[in-house]
């Protein structure tokens, strides 16, 4: 059992939290709305994963960097943390892009 992958995911999430707080992008700007959007995104992809597992499309392969903790059949703990990372990253990138585009448009009017 190794916590390498889980640690890297949590570290990446921590870095995004710092960016979020510094630039007031997602949770720092509107925590309630951010929580709703993040939860909806994670739920969607979790249902997608569960459907893929049920259909035999997705499966868990043994590896040396994962904890081996399963939340459901073929659903490792790291997958849920990855989905949180993926959805949070998307929110941070989207909000950042909107800020950059808005600043560019204001400067060039």
CORCOR-V238860 format. One record per residue. N is the residue number from 1. SS is DSSP state (H for helix, E for strand, L for the rest). PHI is phi in whole degrees, 0 to 359 (* if undefined). OMEGA is omega in radians with two decimals (NA if undefined). Layout:
# CORCOR-V238860
N & SS & PHI & OMEGA
N & SS & PHI & OMEGA
This chain:
# CORCOR-V238860
1 & L & * & -3.13
2 & L & 228 & -3.13
3 & L & 249 & -3.07
4 & H & 297 & -3.08
5 & H & 296 & 3.12
6 & H & 298 & 3.12
7 & H & 296 & 3.11
8 & H & 295 & 3.10
9 & H & 298 & 3.13
10 & H & 294 & 3.07
11 & H & 296 & 3.12
12 & H & 295 & 3.09
13 & H & 296 & 3.12
14 & H & 299 & 3.10
15 & H & 296 & 3.11
16 & H & 292 & 3.07
17 & H & 299 & 3.11
18 & H & 298 & 3.07
19 & H & 297 & 3.14
20 & H & 300 & -3.13
21 & H & 293 & -3.10
22 & H & 295 & -3.06
23 & H & 253 & 3.12
24 & L & 50 & -3.02
25 & L & 269 & -2.97
26 & L & 240 & -3.11
27 & L & 292 & 3.14
28 & L & 290 & 3.13
29 & L & 275 & -3.12
30 & L & 205 & -3.03
31 & H & 299 & -3.11
32 & H & 295 & 3.14
33 & H & 296 & 3.13
34 & H & 298 & 3.13
35 & H & 296 & 3.13
36 & H & 294 & -3.11
37 & H & 294 & 3.13
38 & H & 297 & 3.12
39 & H & 297 & 3.13
40 & H & 297 & 3.13
41 & H & 296 & 3.13
42 & H & 296 & 3.13
43 & H & 298 & 3.13
44 & H & 300 & -3.10
45 & H & 290 & 3.07
46 & H & 293 & 3.06
47 & H & 296 & 3.08
48 & H & 300 & 3.12
49 & H & 298 & -3.13
50 & H & 296 & 3.08
51 & H & 295 & 3.11
52 & H & 297 & 3.09
53 & H & 294 & -3.13
54 & H & 297 & -3.14
55 & L & 274 & 3.12
56 & L & 80 & -3.13
57 & L & 277 & -3.13
58 & L & 257 & 3.05
59 & L & 210 & -3.11
60 & L & 263 & 3.09
61 & L & 258 & 3.08
62 & L & 294 & 3.08
63 & L & 209 & -3.03
64 & L & 271 & -3.04
65 & L & 250 & -3.12
66 & L & 260 & -3.11
67 & L & 286 & -3.07
68 & L & 87 & 3.12
69 & L & 281 & 3.13
70 & E & 253 & 3.08
71 & E & 270 & 3.05
72 & E & 206 & 3.12
73 & L & 302 & 3.12
74 & L & 66 & 3.14
75 & E & 240 & -3.12
76 & E & 284 & 3.10
77 & H & 306 & -3.10
78 & H & 299 & -3.14
79 & H & 295 & 3.13
80 & H & 293 & 3.11
81 & H & 296 & 3.09
82 & H & 297 & 3.12
83 & H & 296 & 3.06
84 & H & 297 & 3.10
85 & H & 301 & -3.09
86 & H & 300 & -3.12
87 & H & 291 & 3.12
88 & H & 293 & 3.09
89 & H & 301 & 3.12
90 & H & 298 & 3.11
91 & H & 297 & -3.14
92 & H & 295 & -3.14
93 & H & 295 & -3.14
94 & H & 297 & -3.13
95 & H & 295 & 3.09
96 & H & 298 & 3.13
97 & H & 298 & 3.10
98 & H & 300 & 3.11
99 & H & 297 & -3.12
100 & H & 295 & -3.14
101 & H & 297 & 3.13
102 & H & 297 & 3.12
103 & H & 295 & 3.11
104 & H & 297 & -3.13
105 & H & 296 & 3.12
106 & H & 296 & -3.11
107 & H & 288 & -3.05
108 & L & 249 & 3.08
109 & L & 260 & NA
